[in-house]
Amino acid sequence: MSLFERLDLTKYNRKLKLTLSERIDLTRTPRPRCRACRLRIQPHWEFCPSCGLTLIKLDTEFRHCVWIDMLGMEVQPENKEAINALFIDAFSKLYGAFRGIDIFLTSDSPDPKEWGEDFTHVYIFADNQPVDYLGIASFRPYMITNRAIIRIDQVFCASYRKNLSTNNLSNLIANTIAHEIGHTLGLDHSILPTDVMHDGLDYTIHSLMPPSFHAEQINLMNAAIRRHKASKSSSP
């Protein structure tokens, strides 16, 4: 309750014999703090930006669907087993990065009965046309968008040039996909070289570690999803 709502400035009633000071409650509204590090927090935060503690239970009703579409990948039969193992490992790291975020990650085409056309499509494919990026995504700050592409051939080329191990390549794939999904969930670039949202993934750095988002990024993505779902439910 705000200070304005706690003030009763109606004219003094002689019959009630209450003074103005008795009708005003000037006690300060308590501000919530993180249970672990005691940082002052906002009521809508899911995670503490300082220590990463989960503050409130996530509501799966507000999940946003993200479809990682691999139908554009053509794999030679002799390489299929190795590629499948590589992507299973990369996807496990990807799912770990988005564990605290209200999304439904799927490699299957989204069920139209459940999601309709309201999902983000991340298309993984290979092409002969050379480009200077690993992935690209639609982006609006703090808003949900619905399109991203991953040039998996460029990811493999970067791995070949840097002579990456299979595990390092798995990390690079997971970081690349996480970076583009982050854009579709409203995250801008970061100036920190080790951040998954750094402008231009460093092949050396981001092949060494699986992707992860810090607490502020998690809060921003969940807030964007919540606004998106609220706008969808209020539209006719």
C-alpha positions in Angstrom: 0.0 0.0 0.0 1.4 3.4 -1.0 1.8 6.4 1.4 -1.0 8.1 -0.5 -3.4 5.2 0.1 -2.4 5.1 3.8 -3.3 8.8 4.4 -6.8 9.9 5.5 -6.8 13.7 5.0 -10.6 14.1 5.4 -11.7 17.0 7.6 -11.3 16.3 11.3 -14.4 14.8 12.8 -15.0 16.3 16.3 -17.4 13.4 17.2 -14.7 10.8 16.6 -12.1 12.9 18.5 -9.3 11.6 16.3 -6.4 13.9 15.5 -4.7 14.0 12.1 -1.6 12.2 13.5 -3.8 9.4 14.7 -5.4 9.0 11.2 -2.0 8.9 9.3 0.1 5.8 9.2 3.6 6.8 8.3 5.3 3.4 9.0 7.6 2.5 6.1 6.4 -0.4 3.9 8.9 -3.2 4.3 11.1 -3.9 1.2 11.8 -7.5 0.5 15.3 -8.8 0.7 17.0 -12.0 -0.6 16.9 -14.7 2.0 20.5 -15.7 1.3 22.6 -12.5 0.6 20.1 -9.9 2.0 20.1 -7.8 -1.2 17.1 -5.6 -1.7 15.0 -7.2 -4.4 11.8 -6.5 -6.4 8.7 -8.6 -5.8 8.5 -9.8 -9.4 12.1 -11.2 -9.5 12.4 -14.9 -9.8 16.1 -15.0 -9.1 18.4 -12.8 -6.9 20.8 -10.9 -9.3 23.5 -11.1 -6.6 23.6 -14.7 -5.5 21.2 -16.5 -7.9 18.8 -17.8 -5.3 15.4 -18.8 -6.6 13.0 -16.3 -5.0 9.6 -17.5 -6.2 8.2 -20.6 -7.8 8.1 -20.5 -11.5 4.6 -20.6 -13.1 4.6 -23.0 -16.0 1.3 -21.5 -17.2 3.3 -18.7 -18.7 5.8 -20.8 -20.6 6.8 -19.8 -24.1 7.5 -22.5 -26.7 10.9 -22.6 -28.5 11.2 -25.0 -31.4 14.7 -26.1 -32.3 14.1 -27.3 -35.9 16.8 -29.5 -37.3 15.0 -30.6 -40.4 17.4 -28.5 -42.5 20.3 -30.6 -41.6 21.4 -33.3 -44.0 23.7 -35.8 -42.5 25.6 -38.6 -44.4 24.6 -42.0 -43.1 28.2 -42.8 -42.0 28.2 -39.6 -39.9 24.7 -39.9 -38.4 25.6 -41.7 -35.2 28.4 -39.3 -34.3 26.3 -36.2 -35.1 23.4 -37.5 -33.1 25.7 -38.1 -30.1 27.2 -34.6 -30.5 23.8 -32.9 -30.6 22.4 -34.9 -27.7 25.3 -33.6 -25.6 24.9 -30.0 -26.9 21.2 -30.1 -26.2 21.7 -31.3 -22.7 23.9 -28.3 -22.0 21.4 -26.0 -23.7 18.5 -27.3 -21.6 20.6 -26.7 -18.5 21.1 -23.1 -19.5 17.4 -22.5 -19.7 16.4 -24.5 -16.7 15.2 -21.4 -14.7 13.5 -19.8 -17.7 9.8 -20.2 -18.5 10.2 -21.8 -21.9 9.3 -25.2 -23.4 12.3 -26.3 -25.5 11.5 -28.9 -28.1 13.1 -30.4 -31.2 9.7 -31.6 -32.4 7.2 -29.5 -34.3 5.1 -27.7 -31.7 1.6 -29.1 -31.2 -0.8 -26.6 -32.9 -3.6 -27.4 -30.4 -1.3 -26.3 -27.5 0.8 -23.5 -29.0 -1.0 -22.5 -32.2 1.4 -20.1 -34.1 2.7 -18.6 -30.9 6.2 -20.0 -30.6 9.8 -19.1 -31.6 11.3 -21.0 -34.5 15.0 -21.7 -34.3 16.0 -23.2 -37.7 19.3 -25.1 -37.8 20.6 -25.7 -41.3 23.6 -25.8 -43.6 24.1 -23.9 -46.9 26.8 -23.4 -49.5 26.6 -19.6 -49.3 29.4 -18.2 -47.1 28.4 -15.8 -44.3 30.3 -14.1 -41.5 28.1 -15.2 -38.6 27.2 -18.5 -36.8 23.6 -17.5 -36.1 21.2 -14.6 -36.4 17.9 -13.8 -34.7 15.0 -11.3 -34.7 15.4 -8.9 -31.7 13.3 -6.4 -29.8 14.6 -5.2 -26.4 12.6 -6.9 -23.6 10.2 -8.4 -26.1 9.5 -11.9 -27.5 10.2 -12.4 -31.2 9.7 -15.6 -33.2 12.6 -16.3 -35.5 16.3 -17.3 -35.4 18.6 -19.3 -37.6 21.8 -21.2 -36.9 24.3 -21.8 -39.7 25.6 -25.1 -38.4 28.0 -25.4 -41.3 29.7 -22.2 -40.1 29.9 -23.6 -36.6 31.6 -26.7 -37.9 34.0 -24.6 -40.0 34.9 -22.5 -36.9 35.5 -25.7 -35.0 37.8 -27.1 -37.8 39.8 -23.8 -37.9 40.4 -23.9 -34.2 40.9 -27.6 -34.0 38.3 -28.1 -31.3 37.7 -31.3 -29.6 34.2 -33.0 -29.7 33.4 -31.6 -26.2 34.5 -28.1 -27.2 32.4 -28.3 -30.4 29.4 -29.4 -28.3 29.9 -26.3 -26.1 30.2 -24.0 -29.1 26.9 -25.4 -30.6 25.1 -25.0 -27.3 26.4 -21.4 -26.8 25.5 -20.4 -30.3 21.9 -21.7 -30.0 21.5 -20.2 -26.5 22.8 -16.8 -27.7 20.2 -16.6 -30.5 17.4 -17.8 -28.3 18.4 -15.2 -25.8 17.9 -12.5 -28.5 14.4 -13.9 -29.2 13.6 -13.5 -25.5 14.6 -9.9 -25.5 18.2 -10.0 -24.4 20.7 -7.5 -25.9 24.4 -8.1 -26.4 26.7 -8.1 -23.4 30.2 -6.4 -23.2 31.6 -9.2 -21.1 33.7 -11.6 -23.2 32.7 -14.7 -21.3 29.0 -13.9 -21.3 26.9 -16.1 -23.6 25.3 -12.9 -25.0 28.7 -11.3 -25.9 28.6 -9.5 -29.3 30.3 -12.1 -31.4 30.9 -15.3 -29.7 34.6 -16.0 -29.1 35.2 -19.5 -30.5 38.1 -20.1 -28.0 36.2 -18.9 -24.9 32.8 -20.2 -25.6 34.0 -23.6 -26.6 35.5 -24.1 -23.2 32.2 -23.9 -21.2 28.5 -24.7 -21.6 26.2 -21.8 -21.9 24.7 -20.1 -18.8 22.7 -17.0 -18.0 23.2 -14.8 -14.9 20.3 -14.0 -12.6 19.5 -10.6 -14.1 19.3 -12.1 -17.6 16.9 -14.8 -16.3 14.7 -12.2 -14.7 14.6 -10.2 -17.9 13.7 -13.2 -20.1 11.0 -14.3 -17.7 9.6 -10.8 -17.5 9.5 -10.6 -21.3 7.6 -13.9 -21.5 5.1 -12.8 -18.9 4.4 -9.6 -20.8 4.0 -11.5 -24.0 1.6 -13.9 -22.5 -0.4 -11.1 -20.9 -0.7 -9.3 -24.2 -1.8 -12.4 -25.9 -4.5 -13.2 -23.3 -5.8 -9.6 -23.4 -6.0 -9.4 -27.2 -9.4 -10.2 -28.8 
